């Protein structure tokens, strides 16, 4: 079996679009005109490898084609709504085609399987979408185990510098995965919060 959708099947594409629009209707009723619909694929690396899918040049082309079909219909019915996605793992790089203007792309700072380092990846995505975010990793339990000096969350100056860099590269949205160990990461969390309010803070005085 193919572990991902057969995007060459128009009935499948239509089903996904209709499902997204049903969710959008519920979100609109609950949250108002501005909301985000996630169109991330399931995790892991599978993709459609049927001959009928061969016209899509990459995993990114497959993933963002389906999301783009949703985005087209979504903005017709909900013009202030967005499609939100990670640029992550095998679909870290942008697709070869243009995307609708109602995308928010969060670039993951880990699991980047593209040929671009992070700053170049941000630059490439800025050519495709108007709304960029970062999905960061301050600490992950089975990577860092709350040990001193392990993980980005234990390095407040590095956190500040990276946030300033994202801001200068027109990144508008940010969130991160972290752990709650205040001894190892408390200062990092504090500096992150202060920098997100004001990228011009003086970390020596904070």
C-alpha positions in Angstrom: 0.0 0.0 0.0 1.0 3.6 -0.6 1.3 5.3 2.8 0.1 8.7 1.5 -2.8 10.0 -0.6 -3.0 9.3 -4.3 -3.2 12.9 -5.3 -3.7 12.0 -9.0 -7.2 10.8 -8.0 -9.6 13.8 -8.5 -12.2 12.2 -6.2 -9.6 12.0 -3.4 -8.7 15.7 -4.0 -12.4 16.7 -3.9 -12.9 14.7 -0.7 -10.0 16.5 1.0 -11.2 19.9 -0.1 -14.8 19.2 1.1 -13.5 17.9 4.4 -11.4 21.0 4.9 -14.3 23.3 4.1 -16.5 21.5 6.6 -13.9 22.2 9.2 -13.6 25.8 8.1 -17.3 26.3 8.5 -17.1 25.0 12.1 -14.0 27.2 12.8 -15.8 30.3 11.3 -18.8 29.8 13.6 -16.6 29.3 16.6 -13.7 31.8 16.0 -15.0 34.3 13.5 -13.5 35.2 10.1 -9.8 34.7 10.9 -8.6 31.1 11.5 -6.1 28.6 10.2 -6.8 25.2 8.7 -3.9 22.7 9.0 -3.1 20.8 5.8 0.0 19.0 7.1 0.4 15.4 5.9 0.7 12.6 8.3 4.2 12.1 9.7 7.0 9.9 8.2 8.3 9.9 4.7 5.8 8.1 2.5 4.5 9.6 -0.7 2.5 8.5 -3.7 4.7 6.4 -6.0 2.1 5.3 -8.5 2.8 6.1 -12.2 -0.1 8.5 -12.2 1.7 10.7 -9.6 5.0 10.8 -11.6 4.2 14.3 -13.0 4.8 15.8 -9.5 8.5 16.4 -9.3 9.1 16.0 -5.6 7.5 15.2 -2.3 7.0 19.0 -1.7 5.2 19.2 -5.0 2.8 16.4 -3.9 2.2 17.8 -0.4 1.7 21.4 -1.4 -0.4 20.6 -4.5 -3.1 19.1 -2.3 -2.9 22.0 0.2 -3.0 24.5 -2.6 -6.3 23.0 -3.9 -7.7 23.5 -0.4 -6.3 27.1 -0.3 -8.0 28.0 -3.6 -11.4 27.0 -2.4 -10.9 28.3 1.2 -10.2 31.9 0.2 -13.3 32.0 -2.0 -15.6 31.2 0.9 -13.5 32.5 3.8 -11.2 35.3 2.5 -9.6 36.0 5.9 -8.8 32.4 6.6 -5.4 30.7 6.1 -3.9 27.3 5.3 -1.2 26.5 7.8 1.6 24.0 7.3 5.1 23.0 8.4 8.0 23.1 6.0 9.3 19.9 7.5 11.3 16.8 6.7 11.0 15.7 3.1 8.7 18.6 2.3 11.0 21.2 3.9 11.8 22.9 0.5 9.2 24.9 -1.4 7.3 23.3 -4.3 8.2 24.1 -7.9 4.9 26.0 -8.5 3.4 29.1 -7.0 1.1 28.9 -4.0 -2.0 30.8 -3.1 -1.6 33.9 -1.0 -3.5 32.5 2.0 -0.7 30.2 3.3 1.2 30.4 6.6 4.3 28.3 6.4 6.2 27.4 9.6 9.8 26.3 8.8 11.0 23.6 11.2 14.5 24.2 12.5 15.1 20.4 12.8 14.5 17.5 10.4 15.3 19.7 7.4 16.0 17.3 4.6 16.3 19.9 1.9 19.6 21.0 0.4 19.3 24.5 2.0 20.6 25.6 5.4 18.0 27.4 7.5 18.7 30.9 6.4 18.6 29.9 2.7 15.4 27.9 3.3 13.8 31.0 4.8 14.9 33.0 1.8 13.5 30.4 -0.6 10.2 30.2 1.2 9.9 34.0 1.2 9.7 33.9 -2.6 6.6 31.7 -2.3 4.5 33.0 0.6 3.8 36.2 2.4 3.4 34.7 5.8 6.4 32.9 7.3 6.8 31.3 10.7 9.4 29.3 12.6 8.8 26.0 14.4 11.7 25.8 16.8 13.0 23.3 19.3 14.3 24.5 22.7 14.2 21.1 24.2 12.9 17.6 23.4 12.7 15.0 26.2 14.4 12.1 24.5 17.1 14.4 23.0 18.1 16.5 26.1 16.7 14.8 29.2 16.7 18.2 31.1 20.5 18.1 31.4 22.5 21.3 31.9 23.7 22.9 28.7 21.7 20.5 26.5 19.3 22.0 24.0 18.8 25.5 22.7 16.6 26.4 25.7 19.7 26.4 27.9 21.4 29.1 25.7 19.6 32.4 26.2 22.0 34.6 24.1 21.7 32.1 21.3 17.9 32.2 21.6 17.9 36.0 21.4 20.3 36.1 18.4 18.2 33.5 16.5 15.0 35.4 17.1 16.6 38.7 15.9 17.7 36.9 12.8 14.3 35.5 12.1 12.8 39.0 12.6 15.3 40.5 10.1 14.3 37.8 7.6 10.6 38.8 7.8 9.4 35.9 9.9 6.1 36.9 11.5 5.2 33.9 13.5 7.1 31.8 16.0 6.6 28.9 18.4 8.8 26.3 19.9 8.8 22.9 21.6 10.4 22.9 25.0 10.4 21.3 28.5 9.5 22.9 31.8 12.8 22.5 33.7 13.2 26.1 35.1 16.7 25.5 36.4 18.2 24.6 33.0 15.9 26.6 30.8 14.2 29.3 32.9 16.5 32.1 31.7 16.2 30.9 28.1 12.4 31.0 28.3 12.5 34.5 29.9 14.8 35.9 27.2 12.7 34.3 24.5 9.5 36.0 25.9 11.2 39.4 26.3 12.7 39.2 22.8 9.4 38.2 21.2 8.0 41.4 22.7 10.9 43.6 21.6 13.8 42.3 19.5 15.9 45.3 20.5 16.3 44.3 24.2 19.8 44.5 25.7 20.3 41.0 27.0 23.1 42.1 29.4 20.6 44.4 31.2 17.6 42.0 31.1 
